[in-house]
Amino acid sequence: QGQLVESGGGLVQPGGSLRLSCVASGFSLQYFTIGWFRQAPGKEREGVSSISSSDGSTDYADSVKGRFTISRDNAKNKVNLQLNNLKPEDTAVYYCAADSTGWGTIASTGWPWGYWGQGTQVTVSS
């Protein structure tokens, strides 16, 4: 059974940076569209960014465009999310998800995101 594990979260001051990683075991991430999502306390889970399996195209939520960057490291079977110029409103648990169909978008947290990690906490506070 495949598994995703996120890491890299932590406490950072506003304007700071973090690099989140999503590592897969049991399957090869390069054949999956990978999405990053986040959920803040009392709020619904929302899409942050995705990278496709077909052509490597990326997508970002408007709230993170120009600040976050998603990338693949196929040799290490992981996908990274670089978070720059962090703001307090970025505070949330960040999850990665994998989709084998190629239909996954950050507009949906349901189908076809078939694999989910356990999440990593990002806290932006002074």
Protein Blocks (a to p, Z undefined) as FASTA:
>chain_A
ZZdddehiacddehiacddddddehiafklpccddddddehiacddfbdcdfklopacdd
fklgokaccdddfknopacdddehiafklgccddddddfklpacfkbcbdfbfbdcebja
ddddZZ
